[in-house]
Amino acid sequence: MNQFLLVEDSPIVTKIVRHVLKAHPGLDCDIATTLAEAKEILSKQDPSRFLAAVVDLNLPDAPNGEIVDAIKPYKLPVIVLTGNFDEDTRSQILDRGVVDYVVKESRFSYEYVIKLVHRLRKNKHIKILVADDSSTSRNYVCNLLKSHMFQVISADDGDTALKQIQSDPEIRMLITDYNMPRMNGFDLVREIRKDVRFNDLVIIGLSGEGDSRLSAKFIKNGANDFLMKPFSHEEFFCRVMQDIENMEHMQTMRHMAYHDYITGLPNKRMFYEKG
C-alpha cells in the first residue's frame, strides 16, 4: 500500500480526499489535523514510508505556513493544498522547494493532488539529463526536477551530453539549453535523432535568447517541446509531466500492440518483426 501524509484540519476537506481516494485503491493516507500531530506521526514512523506530505497552510498551531519548513527535515516532498489565493504567498511558498501549490477550488483540485502523488512515485524511476553550460541555470533546473523526485544527472555542453546519452540507456528525458560550447542544443538534438535507438527519448529545448522561430526549429528537427527562459515553476512542470506521460502512453500502446491482451505473452506481430 502506498501512503501519503495529509495535514489538514478541515473535516470537509479530509472527507473529500477520502472520497477521491476510493478511485485509487492502491493509495491511502494518514491524517494529521495539526503541526504537532504531523510531527508525532513522522517521529513514530519511518518517514520514507510516505510518498509525500499534502499540507494546508493554515493550521491551528501553524497559521502562516510554518508546516512547510517543519516537514523539510524529514526529506518528504511537500504538496501545498490550500484555500489561500494570495499571489505573494504562492510565490514565496514555491520558492521554498515545494512540489506544487494547489488551491482548493473544485473536486478537480483534489484529483490533481492525487495525480501528483502518483506521479512522484513513478518519477523515482525516471532519469533525466540536463545539459546547460551555465552552472546557475543548470543547478536551478536540476533542483526543480529533484523536488519532483526524478533521478537527475547533468552535462555542461552538448558533446558531453551526447556521450552520456549514448552510454546510459536509462536516460528517458533530455532538457537542453540552446547556446552551449562545442555543440549547441540544436545540433545535439539533430545528432540524437540520427540514431533510431533514441526515438523514444523525450527532448525539451530551452533558450533565453532568439525569437519564436527557434522553438519551431527545435521541434521540427526532433525536440518534443520548447521553453523560453525565464519560465515559471508551474509552466516547467506542466510541460515535463505532459511529455513524460505522452512517452508512457506510447510505451503502453506499443506493449499492447506486441502482446496478447489476456496472457501478456508476445503475439504473432512480435514474432514476425523480431523473430
C-alpha positions as CSV (number, residue, x, y, z in Angstrom):
1,M,0.0,0.0,0.0
2,N,1.4,3.4,-1.0
3,Q,0.6,6.2,1.5
4,F,1.0,9.9,1.9
5,L,0.6,12.2,4.9
6,L,-2.4,14.6,4.8
7,V,-2.1,17.5,7.2
8,E,-5.5,19.2,7.2
9,D,-7.8,20.4,10.0
10,S,-11.0,20.7,7.9
11,P,-13.2,17.6,8.2
12,I,-14.9,18.5,4.9
13,V,-11.6,18.5,3.0
14,T,-10.4,15.2,4.6
15,K,-13.8,13.7,3.7
16,I,-13.3,14.9,0.0
17,V,-9.8,13.4,-0.1
18,R,-11.0,10.1,1.3
19,H,-13.8,10.0,-1.3
20,V,-11.4,10.8,-4.2
21,L,-9.0,8.0,-2.9
22,K,-11.8,5.4,-3.4
23,A,-11.0,5.6,-7.1
24,H,-7.3,4.8,-6.3
25,P,-7.3,1.5,-4.4
26,G,-3.5,1.3,-4.3
27,L,-3.2,4.6,-2.4
28,D,-4.1,5.7,1.1
29,C,-3.3,8.5,3.6
30,D,-2.6,9.1,7.2
31,I,-4.3,12.2,8.6
32,A,-3.0,14.9,11.0
33,T,-5.0,17.9,11.9
34,T,-2.2,20.0,13.4
35,L,1.5,20.5,13.0
36,A,2.1,18.8,16.3
37,E,0.2,15.7,15.2
38,A,2.1,15.6,11.9
39,K,5.5,15.7,13.8
40,E,4.3,12.9,16.1
41,I,3.3,10.7,13.2
42,L,6.7,11.3,11.4
43,S,8.7,10.8,14.6
44,K,7.0,7.4,15.4
45,Q,7.1,6.0,11.9
46,D,9.7,5.9,9.2
47,P,9.1,9.0,7.0
48,S,10.3,7.1,3.9
49,R,7.1,5.1,4.0
50,F,5.2,8.2,2.8
51,L,5.3,9.2,-0.8
52,A,4.7,12.8,0.1
53,A,3.1,15.2,2.5
54,V,0.0,17.1,1.4
55,V,-0.4,20.1,3.7
56,D,-2.7,23.1,4.4
57,L,-1.0,26.4,5.1
58,N,-3.5,27.5,7.8
59,L,-3.4,25.1,10.7
60,P,-4.5,25.8,14.4
61,D,-0.9,25.7,15.6
62,A,0.7,26.8,12.3
63,P,-1.4,29.6,10.8
64,N,1.2,31.1,8.5
65,G,2.6,28.1,6.5
66,E,5.1,27.0,9.2
67,I,4.2,23.4,8.3
68,V,6.3,23.6,5.0
69,D,9.6,24.3,6.8
70,A,8.6,21.8,9.6
71,I,8.4,18.9,7.1
72,K,11.7,19.7,5.4
73,P,13.9,17.8,8.0
74,Y,12.0,14.6,7.1
75,K,13.0,14.9,3.4
76,L,9.5,14.4,2.2
77,P,8.1,16.1,-1.0
78,V,5.6,18.7,0.1
79,I,2.4,19.5,-1.9
80,V,0.5,22.5,-0.6
81,L,-3.3,22.2,-0.8
82,T,-4.8,25.5,0.5
83,G,-7.7,27.9,0.2
84,N,-5.2,30.8,0.1
85,F,-5.4,32.7,-3.2
86,D,-2.7,35.3,-2.4
87,E,-0.2,35.6,-5.2
88,D,2.7,36.8,-3.0
89,T,2.2,33.8,-0.6
90,R,2.1,31.5,-3.5
91,S,5.3,32.8,-5.0
92,Q,7.1,32.6,-1.6
93,I,5.9,29.0,-1.0
94,L,7.0,27.8,-4.4
95,D,10.4,29.3,-3.8
96,R,10.8,27.1,-0.7
97,G,11.1,23.9,-2.8
98,V,7.5,22.5,-2.6
99,V,6.3,20.2,-5.4
100,D,3.3,22.4,-6.2
101,Y,0.8,24.9,-4.8
102,V,-2.8,23.8,-5.4
103,V,-5.8,25.9,-4.5
104,K,-8.9,24.3,-3.2
105,E,-11.2,25.4,-6.0
106,S,-13.1,22.3,-7.0
107,R,-13.1,18.5,-7.0
108,F,-10.5,18.6,-9.8
109,S,-8.0,20.3,-7.4
110,Y,-8.1,17.2,-5.2
111,E,-7.9,14.9,-8.2
112,Y,-4.8,16.8,-9.4
113,V,-3.2,16.4,-6.0
114,I,-3.7,12.6,-6.0
115,K,-2.3,12.5,-9.6
116,L,0.7,14.4,-8.3
117,V,1.3,11.8,-5.6
118,H,1.1,9.0,-8.1
119,R,3.5,10.9,-10.4
120,L,6.1,11.3,-7.6
121,R,6.1,7.5,-7.1
122,K,6.8,7.0,-10.8
123,N,9.3,9.8,-11.1
124,K,11.7,7.9,-8.8
125,H,12.4,5.5,-11.7
126,I,12.9,8.1,-14.4
127,K,16.3,9.5,-15.2
128,I,16.6,13.0,-16.7
129,L,19.7,14.6,-18.2
130,V,20.1,18.4,-18.0
131,A,22.5,20.0,-20.5
132,D,23.4,23.6,-19.9
133,D,26.8,25.5,-19.9
134,S,25.6,27.9,-17.2
135,S,26.0,26.3,-13.8
136,T,23.4,28.7,-12.3
137,S,20.8,27.7,-14.8
138,R,21.8,24.0,-14.8
139,N,21.6,23.8,-11.0
140,Y,18.2,25.6,-11.0
141,V,16.7,23.1,-13.4
142,C,18.3,20.1,-11.6
143,N,16.9,21.3,-8.2
144,L,13.4,21.7,-9.7
145,L,13.5,18.2,-11.1
146,K,14.9,16.7,-7.8
147,S,12.0,18.3,-5.9
148,H,9.7,16.1,-8.0
149,M,11.8,13.0,-7.1
150,F,13.4,12.5,-10.6
151,Q,16.8,10.9,-10.9
152,V,18.9,13.8,-12.3
153,I,22.3,14.0,-14.0
154,S,23.9,16.9,-15.8
155,A,26.3,18.0,-18.5
156,D,27.9,21.4,-19.2
157,D,28.0,21.1,-23.0
158,G,26.3,19.2,-25.9
159,D,29.2,17.0,-26.6
160,T,29.3,15.6,-23.1
161,A,25.5,15.2,-23.1
162,L,25.6,13.2,-26.3
163,K,28.3,10.8,-24.8
164,Q,26.2,10.3,-21.7
165,I,23.1,9.5,-23.7
166,Q,25.0,7.0,-25.8
167,S,26.5,5.3,-22.8
168,D,23.4,5.3,-20.5
169,P,20.2,3.7,-21.9
170,E,18.3,4.5,-18.7
171,I,18.1,8.2,-19.6
172,R,14.5,8.9,-20.5
173,M,14.5,12.7,-21.0
174,L,16.9,15.4,-22.1
175,I,16.4,19.0,-21.2
176,T,19.0,21.0,-23.2
177,D,19.8,24.7,-23.5
178,Y,20.4,26.1,-27.0
179,N,23.6,28.1,-26.6
180,M,26.4,25.8,-25.4
181,P,30.1,25.4,-26.4
182,R,31.4,22.7,-28.8
183,M,27.9,21.5,-29.6
184,N,24.8,23.7,-29.2
185,G,21.4,22.3,-28.2
186,F,20.0,22.3,-31.7
187,D,23.0,20.3,-33.1
188,L,22.7,18.0,-30.1
189,V,19.0,17.2,-30.9
190,R,19.9,16.5,-34.6
191,E,22.7,14.1,-33.6
192,I,20.5,12.2,-31.2
193,R,17.6,11.8,-33.7
194,K,20.0,10.3,-36.3
195,D,20.1,7.2,-34.1
196,V,16.9,5.1,-34.0
197,R,17.8,3.8,-30.6
198,F,16.8,7.2,-29.1
199,N,13.5,7.6,-30.9
200,D,11.7,7.3,-27.5
201,L,13.9,9.8,-25.7
202,V,11.9,12.9,-24.7
203,I,13.7,16.2,-25.5
204,I,12.8,19.6,-24.2
205,G,14.8,22.6,-25.6
206,L,15.5,25.8,-23.6
207,S,16.7,29.2,-24.5
208,G,16.9,32.7,-23.1
209,E,17.7,34.3,-26.5
210,G,16.4,34.3,-30.0
211,D,12.8,34.6,-31.3
212,S,9.8,32.4,-31.7
213,R,11.2,30.7,-34.8
214,L,13.8,29.0,-32.6
215,S,11.1,26.9,-30.9
216,A,9.8,25.8,-34.3
217,K,13.3,25.0,-35.4
218,F,13.9,22.7,-32.4
219,I,10.6,20.9,-32.7
220,K,10.8,20.4,-36.5
221,N,14.2,18.7,-36.0
222,G,13.2,16.3,-33.3
223,A,12.5,18.0,-30.0
224,N,9.3,17.2,-28.2
225,D,8.9,20.6,-26.6
226,F,10.5,24.0,-26.1
227,L,10.5,26.6,-23.3
228,M,11.8,30.2,-23.4
229,K,13.7,31.4,-20.3
230,P,12.7,32.6,-17.8
231,F,9.9,30.2,-17.3
232,S,7.6,29.8,-14.3
233,H,7.8,26.8,-11.9
234,E,4.3,25.6,-12.9
235,E,4.8,26.0,-16.6
236,F,8.0,24.0,-16.5
237,F,6.4,21.1,-14.6
238,C,3.2,21.1,-16.7
239,R,5.4,20.6,-19.8
240,V,7.6,18.0,-18.2
241,M,4.7,16.0,-16.8
242,Q,2.8,16.2,-20.1
243,D,5.8,15.0,-22.1
244,I,6.6,12.2,-19.7
245,E,3.0,11.0,-19.7
246,N,2.9,11.1,-23.6
247,M,6.0,8.9,-23.5
248,E,4.4,6.4,-21.1
249,H,1.2,6.3,-23.2
250,M,3.2,5.5,-26.3
251,Q,5.1,2.7,-24.5
252,T,1.8,1.3,-23.2
253,M,0.3,1.3,-26.7
254,R,3.4,-0.4,-28.2
255,H,3.3,-3.1,-25.5
256,M,-0.4,-3.7,-26.3
257,A,0.4,-4.0,-30.0
258,Y,3.0,-6.6,-29.4
259,H,1.5,-8.7,-26.6
260,D,-1.6,-10.7,-26.1
261,Y,-4.2,-8.9,-24.0
262,I,-5.2,-11.8,-21.8
263,T,-1.9,-13.7,-21.2
264,G,0.6,-10.8,-21.7
265,L,2.7,-13.0,-23.9
266,P,4.3,-11.8,-27.1
267,N,1.9,-12.1,-30.1
268,K,2.4,-13.1,-33.8
269,R,3.2,-9.5,-34.7
270,M,6.2,-9.6,-32.3
271,F,7.2,-12.9,-33.8
272,Y,7.1,-11.7,-37.4
273,E,9.0,-8.5,-36.7
274,K,11.6,-9.8,-34.2
275,G,11.8,-13.5,-35.0
